[in-house]
Amino acid sequence: MIKKNKAAYKEAEEKLHEICIEDIGEEYRVLQQADDGGTHIVVAFEEQMPGNAREYIPSPFMGWRLIFLIVPGGSLEIFHPLNKQ
């Protein structure tokens, strides 16, 4: 198996934030998770995936396996609040 170059998670996360804020403009969260396939990045949106998300966020993204997650409205604020205290 040939390993591809993978950017540091923080670098990929910062780029995803930039894309989601400047180009997509919908409520979102970027999460690092793992499953049987290894560590991956999840980009979560509420209700539906924005139509232009696949255009701006390809998979794989900067060498990372990327998963789009669609959650019910209000779920991101409840389960993944921006201001964790």
Backbone hydrogen bonds, N-H to C=O, Kabsch-Sander energy under -0.5 kcal/mol:
donor,donor_aa,acceptor,acceptor_aa,energy
3,K,1,M,-0.5
7,A,62,M,-2.5
12,A,8,A,-2.2
13,E,9,Y,-3.1
14,E,10,K,-2.4
15,K,11,E,-1.9
16,L,12,A,-2.4
17,H,13,E,-2.4
18,E,14,E,-2.2
19,I,15,K,-2.4
20,C,16,L,-2.9
21,I,17,H,-2.4
22,E,18,E,-2.6
23,D,19,I,-2.5
24,I,19,I,-1.3
25,G,20,C,-3.0
29,R,44,A,-1.4
31,L,29,R,-0.5
31,L,42,V,-2.9
33,Q,31,L,-0.6
33,Q,40,H,-2.4
35,D,38,G,-1.7
38,G,35,D,-2.0
40,H,33,Q,-3.2
41,I,65,R,-2.5
42,V,31,L,-3.2
43,V,67,I,-2.5
44,A,29,R,-2.7
44,A,42,V,-0.6
45,F,69,L,-2.8
46,E,27,E,-0.7
47,E,71,V,-3.2
48,Q,46,E,-2.7
53,A,50,P,-1.8
56,Y,52,N,-1.7
57,I,53,A,-2.7
61,F,64,W,-2.5
62,M,60,P,-0.5
64,W,61,F,-2.2
67,I,41,I,-2.6
69,L,43,V,-2.3
71,V,45,F,-2.6
71,V,69,L,-0.5
75,S,72,P,-2.0
78,I,74,G,-1.5
79,F,75,S,-3.0
80,H,75,S,-0.5
80,H,76,L,-2.1
84,K,82,L,-0.9
85,Q,83,N,-0.6
